[in-house]
Amino acid sequence: MNQNVRVTNNEAERRYEIALNGQRVGLAEYQPEGDTLILTHTEVAEGHEGEGLASQLVQAALDDARARGLRVVPVCRFVAAYIQRHPEYADLVREEELG
């Protein structure tokens, strides 16, 4: 990750936030459900698309879920596509969500 990029888990708002040079430029919303995070929506601020920030955000969220022993349900299409492109995260997906 770029040293000017920081991802934090804003549990009160139920979202991971990514900041670039101290300014929030994206978020990944989730709903906690027991030992599972349902990842519902990912967005990056206009003007920052194509910079890889959404991928960094999702990677950090998935790494955090793994570290916390959580499973994930990728409702968000971007998260689902990210997991397909990075099969090292496939084990995090709740089995009943696999097709």
C-alpha positions in Angstrom: 0.0 0.0 0.0 1.1 3.5 -0.7 2.4 5.1 2.5 -0.1 8.0 2.0 -3.0 5.6 2.0 -4.7 4.4 5.2 -7.6 2.0 5.7 -9.5 2.0 9.0 -12.5 0.1 10.2 -15.2 2.5 11.3 -17.3 0.1 13.3 -19.7 2.7 14.5 -20.6 3.4 10.8 -20.2 -0.2 9.8 -17.7 0.5 7.1 -14.1 0.4 6.2 -12.7 3.8 5.1 -9.8 4.6 2.9 -8.0 7.9 3.2 -5.5 9.4 0.8 -3.2 12.0 2.4 -5.6 12.3 5.3 -8.8 12.8 3.2 -11.4 10.0 3.0 -11.8 8.9 -0.6 -13.7 5.7 -0.3 -15.5 3.2 1.8 -16.7 -0.4 1.9 -19.9 -0.9 3.8 -20.8 -4.0 5.7 -23.4 -5.6 7.9 -22.0 -7.8 10.8 -24.0 -11.1 11.3 -22.5 -13.3 14.0 -19.1 -14.5 12.7 -19.8 -13.1 9.2 -19.3 -9.7 7.5 -21.8 -9.1 4.7 -19.9 -6.7 2.4 -22.7 -4.7 0.8 -21.2 -1.7 -1.1 -17.9 -0.3 -2.1 -17.3 3.2 -3.5 -14.4 5.6 -4.3 -14.8 9.3 -4.6 -15.2 10.8 -8.1 -11.8 11.7 -9.5 -10.1 8.8 -7.7 -11.4 5.9 -9.9 -8.8 3.8 -11.5 -6.1 4.5 -8.9 -6.4 1.1 -7.3 -7.9 2.5 -4.1 -11.0 0.2 -4.1 -8.8 -2.8 -4.5 -6.6 -1.7 -1.6 -9.7 -1.1 0.5 -11.2 -4.5 -0.2 -7.9 -6.2 0.4 -7.6 -4.5 3.8 -11.2 -5.5 4.7 -10.6 -9.1 3.7 -7.3 -9.2 5.6 -9.1 -7.8 8.7 -11.9 -10.3 8.4 -9.3 -13.1 8.2 -7.4 -11.8 11.2 -10.6 -11.7 13.2 -11.6 -15.2 12.2 -14.7 -13.9 10.3 -16.3 -15.3 7.1 -17.6 -13.0 4.4 -20.6 -12.7 2.1 -19.6 -10.6 -1.0 -23.0 -9.0 -1.9 -21.1 -6.1 -3.5 -20.2 -6.9 -7.1 -16.8 -5.3 -6.8 -15.9 -7.4 -3.7 -17.1 -10.6 -5.4 -15.0 -9.8 -8.5 -12.0 -9.0 -6.3 -12.3 -12.4 -4.6 -12.6 -14.1 -8.0 -9.4 -12.4 -9.2 -7.6 -13.2 -5.9 -8.5 -16.9 -5.0 -6.3 -16.7 -1.9 -9.4 -15.0 -0.3 -11.9 -17.6 -1.5 -11.7 -19.5 1.8 -13.2 -16.5 3.6 -16.5 -16.8 1.6 -19.2 -18.6 3.5 -19.7 -22.0 2.0 -23.4 -21.5 1.3 -22.5 -18.5 -0.8 -20.4 -20.5 -3.2 -22.1 -21.3 -6.5 
